[in-house]
Amino acid sequence: LGPKDRLKIISEGGDCASDAPAYGFGFNPAWVHDEVTHYTDAMNTTSINEFRVGIAAVGTQEDGCSPDDTTCGYFLCYCPGVGDCSTDDQYTHRAGALRVTESIRGIALDFDFPITSYALGIHVDCAYPGGIIRCVAKDGAATDWGLYPDSSFFATGPTATDLGW
């Protein structure tokens, strides 16, 4: 691995050497983050490259995929950075797969639902219907800059101070 390597994400079932990058990622192809290869041992024989591709806008088709199925999802294609990785045929290695579940395409207010000081309605457009989208909120004023709810709140479930679930 080296600091000039690149990672390209292509559609499921594609060919690394001929397919263009898939739509829906902030950075695709992606450079090695900060162009730094990290070594995990004193002899510099084991290395790690970090690629940041941004937020996925489109989820993968999950129908019929088992949790450990590596053929479902986007394919990850690797260019060893010997050249400039500017053409599709330089991506010579399939590096794995990436599964994006419950990709949210858009969120909009539902004006048919009464908006009050404690409730509002939203429409959530997700990549594939039938999924579950969980929301959590904490009580307090908008100017309360304390603990914000995030996905870690789903592990424990709602508490006495949660407004909705």
Buried (B, 14 or more C-beta within 10 A) or exposed (E): BEBBBBBBBBBBEBBBBEBEBBEBBEBBBBBBEEEEBBEEEEEEEEEEBEBEBEEBBBBBEBEEBEEEEEEBBBBBBBBBBEEEBEEBEBBEEBBEBBBBBBBBEEEEEEEEEEEEEEEEEEEBEBBBEEBEEEEBBBEEEEEEEEEEEEEEBEEEEEEEEBBEE
